[in-house]
Amino acid sequence: MSVSVIIKWGGQEYSISTLSEEDTVLDLKQSIKSLTGVLPERQKLLGLKVK
């Protein structure tokens, strides 16, 4: 089953739908890096909600 995440950065929203339930937080952060260029160690994940 895939997991969809919407992130906000720089006034824009990005959708990540390539994650699976087995992926780690580092996998999520690597996906965010590919979209925004922000290194994983510089990222903060805030306001996570499960639907």
C-alpha positions, 0 to 999 in steps of 0.5 A: 500500500502506498502512502501520500504526503503533502509538504509545504516549503517556500510557499509551495505545496509538494505531493509525495506519493511514492512512499510505501508503508515500509519506508523510513523517515529517512526515505521520506526526507530523501524524497523531500530533498529531491523536490526541494534541495533541502538536506535531510539533516536540515529538515524538520517534520512538523504537523504530521497527521494520519488520515 
